[in-house]
Amino acid sequence: MEEQHCQKGSEVRATSTTAETAATPAIREISIAHSPDSDDAFMFYGLATNKVRVNGYKFNHVLCDIETLNQRAIKEAFFDVTAISFHAYPYMQDNYALMTCGGSVGEGYGPMIVATKPFDLDEIRKVKIAVPGTLTTAYLALKLFAPEIETAVVPFDQIIPQVVAGNFQAGLIIHEGQLTYGQSGLRKVLDLGVWWREQTRLPLPLGGNAIRRSLGDAAMQTVTQALRDSIQHGLDHREQALEYAMQFARDLDANLADKFVGMYVNERTLNYGDDGREAIRRLLEMGHERGIIPHPVKVDFVG
């Protein structure tokens, strides 16, 4: 299947069609949108390559950056299934429910504040920080840590170069940058996953998958199980899934890509568990209590 990246908020579809599905009547098409990242690619490997199939369903994949997916889900409820930042969920909760699988959860690690020179935690609160988007969970965690901190939105893959160039004193990094920032001469000021664990004794839920309520209960359950089966297929066929995911592994060699995927695709990705669900609720409730999220949050899980 040919996959392409969407550009500047436009979606690009990548459809996998087989003779079997083409010949089957009454096929229900499901649009699935996710990031062009190695961990998401690993999760969706089974579905994207037709290793996992569901009778009566055809899945059309769209690859797009997470901030654009957040905005589209909020403004349009466009895709049937979409990767989202958990921070964005309260703004789309009327139209989407959360799947119980497919999430990226930091087990005592997560987004990091990095800089070219050392800062203590009091000093970093006074520094303007480049962030990857105001709807990202990284931003929410940062604001829980330091509500007064000043930020500027920079594309996530430009944060490290911008800090290195001296345009910002510090940056909040996500995705593969968590493993590669040292190669650019940057140093870690704070790991927000560590900070969150110290505050709550819970893992830090970063991104998940949401499914459109209008699909109906039966389809929501079926599609959620299809994603869980795709994740399990990747875990069961790790070498092949990693080979597929490597095309999205920005600046990572095979060993680092394996490490990154292991951080965010694991047993927790198959099912959040009771503490994972509690972490999602706690994160969003704290965001509302502290005025970062403007309205109460109702978290519904499917599957």
Backbone torsions as a table, in degrees:
resi	resn	phi	psi	omega
1	MET	NA	131.5	176.3
2	GLU	-82.6	130.2	178.8
3	GLU	-120.5	141.7	179.3
4	GLN	-130.6	161.8	179.3
5	HIS	-96.7	141.5	173.3
6	CYS	-76.8	155.4	-175.8
7	GLN	-122.4	126.6	172.2
8	LYS	50.4	45.9	173.9
9	GLY	89.7	-6.2	176.9
10	SER	-89.8	145.3	-179.2
11	GLU	-95.4	146.3	174.4
12	VAL	-124.0	124.5	-174.9
13	ARG	-91.5	145.0	173.7
14	ALA	-130.5	111.8	-172.1
15	THR	-109.6	133.3	175.3
16	SER	-102.9	117.3	-177.0
17	THR	-122.2	132.3	176.9
18	THR	-118.1	162.7	177.8
19	ALA	-60.2	-34.3	-178.7
20	GLU	-64.5	-48.9	-177.9
21	THR	-71.1	-35.6	-178.4
22	ALA	-64.5	-30.8	-176.8
23	ALA	-89.7	-6.5	-175.6
24	THR	-91.3	127.4	180.0
25	PRO	-74.0	161.5	173.1
26	ALA	55.8	42.8	176.4
27	ILE	-74.6	133.1	176.4
28	ARG	-96.9	119.8	-178.5
29	GLU	-90.3	133.6	-179.1
30	ILE	-121.9	123.7	176.2
31	SER	-87.9	130.9	-179.7
32	ILE	-123.9	122.5	-179.1
33	ALA	-116.1	131.6	177.6
34	HIS	-151.9	171.5	-175.1
35	SER	-77.3	150.3	174.4
36	PRO	-82.7	60.0	-179.1
37	ASP	-117.3	157.4	-175.3
38	SER	-64.9	-35.5	-178.9
39	ASP	-71.3	-42.2	176.8
40	ASP	-64.9	-41.5	178.9
41	ALA	-60.2	-39.4	178.2
42	PHE	-62.5	-45.3	-179.2
43	MET	-60.4	-42.4	-172.7
44	PHE	-94.5	5.8	-178.3
45	TYR	-53.8	-47.5	-177.4
46	GLY	-60.1	-45.2	-179.6
47	LEU	-73.3	-41.4	-174.4
48	ALA	-68.9	-25.7	-177.9
49	THR	-106.3	10.3	179.2
50	ASN	64.7	17.8	172.0
51	LYS	-71.1	-29.1	175.5
52	VAL	-114.8	124.3	-179.6
53	ARG	-127.8	154.2	177.1
54	VAL	-128.8	121.7	-178.4
55	ASN	-58.6	127.3	177.8
56	GLY	88.8	1.3	-178.5
57	TYR	-127.3	145.3	173.1
58	LYS	-129.4	133.1	-174.4
59	PHE	-110.0	123.6	178.0
60	ASN	-105.5	120.7	-173.4
61	HIS	-98.4	137.7	176.2
62	VAL	-126.3	129.5	-179.4
63	LEU	-108.1	126.2	-174.4
64	CYS	-158.6	152.7	-179.3
65	ASP	-64.4	152.6	-169.6
66	ILE	-66.7	-35.6	-179.0
67	GLU	-66.1	-38.0	175.9
68	THR	-66.2	-40.1	178.0
69	LEU	-63.7	-41.1	176.0
70	ASN	-56.2	-49.3	-175.9
71	GLN	-64.6	-40.8	-178.3
72	ARG	-68.3	-37.9	178.6
73	ALA	-66.3	-36.9	-179.7
74	ILE	-72.2	-46.2	-172.1
75	LYS	-82.4	-32.8	-170.6
76	GLU	-125.4	-17.0	-169.4
77	ALA	46.8	48.6	-166.4
78	PHE	-75.6	-48.4	-173.5
79	PHE	-92.0	148.5	178.2
80	ASP	-67.1	-43.5	175.6
81	VAL	-126.9	133.4	-179.8
82	THR	-142.7	138.2	168.5
83	ALA	-68.8	139.9	179.6
84	ILE	-141.7	161.4	164.4
85	SER	-81.0	139.2	179.5
86	PHE	-59.5	-32.1	177.7
87	HIS	-58.5	-30.3	-177.1
88	ALA	-80.6	-15.9	-172.6
89	TYR	-58.7	-42.2	-178.8
90	PRO	-57.0	-25.6	-177.2
91	TYR	-83.3	-8.5	-179.1
92	MET	-127.0	7.7	-170.3
93	GLN	-62.8	-23.3	178.0
94	ASP	-70.0	-29.5	-176.1
95	ASN	-103.7	-17.8	-175.8
96	TYR	-130.2	151.2	166.5
97	ALA	-114.4	162.7	179.5
98	LEU	-91.1	133.6	171.5
99	MET	-74.5	149.7	-180.0
100	THR	-84.2	2.7	179.9
101	CYS	-134.3	166.7	174.9
102	GLY	89.4	8.3	-178.1
103	GLY	-88.1	157.4	172.2
104	SER	-106.1	118.7	-174.6
105	VAL	-126.5	129.8	179.0
106	GLY	-89.8	117.0	179.5
107	GLU	-88.6	73.8	-177.1
108	GLY	83.3	19.0	174.6
109	TYR	-151.1	163.2	-178.7
110	GLY	176.0	-154.6	178.8
111	PRO	-57.1	147.5	-175.2
112	MET	-126.0	142.9	166.0
113	ILE	-88.1	124.5	179.5
114	VAL	-125.6	156.1	-177.8
115	ALA	-153.8	168.5	178.8
116	THR	-83.6	-16.0	179.1
117	LYS	-137.9	162.9	-177.4
118	PRO	-71.7	142.2	171.4
119	PHE	-131.6	142.8	168.3
120	ASP	-87.0	174.0	-172.0
121	LEU	-69.6	-25.8	174.3
122	ASP	-72.9	-40.1	-179.4
123	GLU	-67.3	-40.0	-174.4
124	ILE	-67.1	-25.0	177.9
125	ARG	-65.7	-17.7	-177.5
126	LYS	-101.7	4.8	-176.3
127	VAL	-103.3	138.2	174.5
128	LYS	-74.1	126.9	-171.4
129	ILE	-115.7	132.4	173.6
130	ALA	-74.5	126.8	-177.8
131	VAL	-124.0	155.2	-174.7
132	PRO	-84.5	7.6	-180.0
133	GLY	144.1	144.7	-175.5
134	THR	-80.5	-9.5	175.5
135	LEU	-98.8	-2.7	178.8
136	THR	-71.8	151.7	175.7
137	THR	-67.0	-29.0	175.9
138	ALA	-58.6	-42.7	178.6
139	TYR	-64.6	-44.0	178.5
140	LEU	-59.5	-46.2	179.6
141	ALA	-62.6	-39.8	178.0
142	LEU	-61.1	-44.1	-178.8
143	LYS	-70.4	-29.6	173.1
144	LEU	-67.9	-37.8	177.4
145	PHE	-67.9	-44.6	-174.8
146	ALA	-145.8	86.7	-176.5
147	PRO	-57.6	-27.9	-174.7
148	GLU	-85.4	-5.3	-171.2
149	ILE	-66.9	141.2	179.0
150	GLU	-91.4	138.4	-176.1
151	THR	-133.3	162.2	172.3
152	ALA	-139.7	134.6	-177.3
153	VAL	-80.3	128.3	178.9
154	VAL	-135.5	138.2	175.5
155	PRO	-50.3	136.6	-170.1
156	PHE	-55.7	-34.7	-177.4
157	ASP	-82.6	-0.6	176.8
158	GLN	-107.1	-4.1	-175.9
159	ILE	-65.5	-49.1	179.6
160	ILE	-60.9	-48.9	177.3
161	PRO	-59.2	-37.1	-179.3
162	GLN	-67.7	-38.5	177.3
163	VAL	-69.5	-42.8	178.2
164	VAL	-61.0	-38.6	-179.6
165	ALA	-73.5	-8.9	178.8
166	GLY	87.3	9.0	179.0
167	ASN	-74.4	-23.7	173.5
168	PHE	-137.2	148.5	178.1
169	GLN	-76.8	-25.4	-178.2
170	ALA	-152.9	159.3	179.3
171	GLY	-140.5	154.4	176.8
172	LEU	-103.7	113.3	-171.3
173	ILE	-107.9	145.8	178.6
174	ILE	-131.3	-177.2	177.2
175	HIS	54.4	-145.5	-172.4
176	GLU	-65.7	-19.3	177.7
177	GLY	-56.6	-24.0	178.0
178	GLN	-63.3	-21.8	179.7
179	LEU	-103.9	-17.3	-170.4
180	THR	-113.4	-4.3	-174.0
181	TYR	-59.4	-32.9	-179.2
182	GLY	-64.1	-29.0	179.0
183	GLN	-66.0	-19.8	179.4
184	SER	-97.4	7.5	178.3
185	GLY	81.9	14.1	179.7
186	LEU	-91.8	158.4	178.4
187	ARG	-125.1	150.7	-178.4
188	LYS	-79.0	130.6	174.1
189	VAL	-96.3	-44.6	-178.7
190	LEU	-156.6	133.0	170.0
191	ASP	-95.8	114.0	-176.2
192	LEU	-68.9	-22.1	174.0
193	GLY	-67.8	-38.2	175.6
194	VAL	-66.5	-46.4	-180.0
195	TRP	-59.2	-44.9	-179.5
196	TRP	-62.7	-42.1	178.4
197	ARG	-60.6	-42.1	178.9
198	GLU	-65.0	-33.8	-178.5
199	GLN	-77.6	-36.0	-168.4
200	THR	-124.5	-15.6	-172.3
201	ARG	62.9	25.4	-179.5
202	LEU	-121.3	157.6	171.1
203	PRO	-68.8	161.1	-179.7
204	LEU	-100.1	108.4	177.2
205	PRO	-77.2	124.3	-172.7
206	LEU	-105.2	-59.4	-179.2
207	GLY	-135.1	150.7	179.1
208	GLY	-141.5	-168.2	176.8
209	ASN	-122.1	133.6	178.8
210	ALA	-113.4	149.2	-177.6
211	ILE	-128.0	138.2	-174.3
212	ARG	-68.5	128.0	-177.8
213	ARG	-62.8	-30.5	-175.8
214	SER	-66.9	-11.1	175.9
215	LEU	-65.6	-25.9	-176.3
216	GLY	95.1	154.4	-172.9
217	ASP	-58.9	-44.5	-175.7
218	ALA	-63.2	-48.0	179.9
219	ALA	-66.1	-37.8	178.1
220	MET	-60.4	-42.2	178.5
221	GLN	-67.2	-42.9	-178.4
222	THR	-63.6	-45.2	-177.4
223	VAL	-70.0	-37.7	177.0
224	THR	-62.1	-41.5	177.6
225	GLN	-65.9	-34.6	178.0
226	ALA	-62.9	-41.3	177.6
227	LEU	-66.0	-41.6	178.2
228	ARG	-61.1	-40.7	178.1
229	ASP	-63.9	-36.8	178.9
230	SER	-65.9	-42.0	177.7
231	ILE	-63.1	-45.7	180.0
232	GLN	-62.3	-38.7	178.4
233	HIS	-61.9	-42.7	178.0
234	GLY	-62.3	-42.8	179.0
235	LEU	-65.6	-36.4	-179.9
236	ASP	-76.4	-23.2	-179.6
237	HIS	-125.0	57.8	-169.0
238	ARG	-59.3	-42.6	-176.6
239	GLU	-62.3	-46.4	179.9
240	GLN	-68.1	-39.8	179.7
241	ALA	-66.2	-37.8	177.7
242	LEU	-67.2	-40.0	177.8
243	GLU	-59.9	-42.1	177.1
244	TYR	-65.0	-43.1	-176.2
245	ALA	-70.0	-22.4	-176.1
246	MET	-61.3	-25.3	179.7
247	GLN	-67.2	-14.3	179.4
248	PHE	-111.6	6.9	-174.2
249	ALA	-87.7	83.6	-176.8
250	ARG	-58.0	117.7	172.3
251	ASP	61.8	19.1	178.4
252	LEU	-110.7	137.3	170.0
253	ASP	-81.5	178.9	-173.5
254	ALA	-61.5	-38.6	-178.9
255	ASN	-66.8	-43.5	179.2
256	LEU	-69.1	-36.7	177.2
257	ALA	-62.7	-41.4	177.3
258	ASP	-61.0	-42.6	179.1
259	LYS	-64.9	-44.4	-178.3
260	PHE	-64.0	-46.4	178.7
261	VAL	-60.8	-40.4	179.0
262	GLY	-62.9	-30.6	178.6
263	MET	-66.6	-35.8	-169.4
264	TYR	-122.5	0.5	171.7
265	VAL	-131.0	106.8	-173.7
266	ASN	-158.9	-162.9	-178.7
267	GLU	-60.5	-32.1	178.3
268	ARG	-65.3	-28.7	179.8
269	THR	-72.8	-29.1	176.2
270	LEU	-70.6	-35.9	178.9
271	ASN	-159.3	128.4	-176.3
272	TYR	-61.5	-30.2	-173.0
273	GLY	79.5	167.6	-177.5
274	ASP	-61.1	-42.2	-178.6
275	ASP	-72.3	-30.0	176.7
276	GLY	-67.3	-42.4	177.2
277	ARG	-65.4	-41.5	177.4
278	GLU	-61.4	-38.2	179.3
279	ALA	-62.7	-41.3	178.5
280	ILE	-62.4	-48.2	179.5
281	ARG	-61.2	-45.6	-177.4
282	ARG	-62.9	-43.6	-179.7
283	LEU	-58.8	-47.6	-176.5
284	LEU	-73.7	-36.1	176.5
285	GLU	-64.2	-42.3	177.6
286	MET	-63.3	-39.2	177.9
287	GLY	-61.0	-38.8	178.1
288	HIS	-71.9	-44.6	-178.3
289	GLU	-60.0	-32.0	-176.7
290	ARG	-97.5	9.0	172.4
291	GLY	81.4	9.2	178.7
292	ILE	-81.1	-40.2	175.6
293	ILE	-102.6	122.6	-166.9
294	PRO	-76.5	-16.4	-176.3
295	HIS	-136.2	159.7	-178.9
296	PRO	-59.1	153.4	-174.9
297	VAL	-113.2	132.7	173.7
298	LYS	-119.9	111.5	-176.2
299	VAL	-96.3	118.8	175.6
300	ASP	-114.8	133.6	178.8
301	PHE	-110.4	145.4	175.9
302	VAL	-114.4	133.0	177.8
303	GLY	89.0	NA	NA
